[in-house]
């Protein structure tokens, strides 16, 4: 039995890493800001139920 290994030398530029980090941070801020401070009960309750289902203590 023969096995072959392939090495992909893909490099990621620092600009690309920065963009990934910035977009992830913006998405996180949006989610926390929208869900955490939402006056829509359905949105808040859905997030609350999700936290409980993931065993994350929220109160």
N, C-alpha and C positions, 0 to 999 in steps of 0.2 A: 504494500500500500504506500503510495507516494503522497506527500502533502506539499503544497506550495504555499508560501507566505508572501503576501504583497504588502509593501510598506508605502503608504501614501504620504508623501512629504508636503502636505498642505500647510502652508503657513498663514497665519492670521495677522494682519497688520495692526499696529496699535490704534490706528484710527477706527478700524472695524471693531476692535474690542471696546473702545470708548463709546461708539454708537450703540453697541449691544447693551452696555452698562447703562447708558443714558436712557434708552428706550425702556429697559426693564424697570429703572427707577421711576420714570414717568408713569408707566403702567401701574406700578405699585402705589404711587401717590394718588392716582386717579381712583383705583379700587378702594383704597382706604378712605379717601375723601368722599367718594360717592356712596359707598355702602355704610361706612362708619357714621356719617353725618346725614344720612338720608332721612327725610321726613316721610318717605313712602313706607308704610308698615310692611308691605309684602317683601320689599328688598331687604329691610332690616331683619325680618323674621327668617328669610331664606339664608342669610349670612349667619344668623344665630344658630339655626338648625345645622348648618354645615360645620360650624365650629364644634358643636356637640358631637356630631357624627365622627369627627376626626380626633375626638378625645382631647380637645384643646379647652382648657378651663377659661371661661370668659366671665364668670362671676362667682 
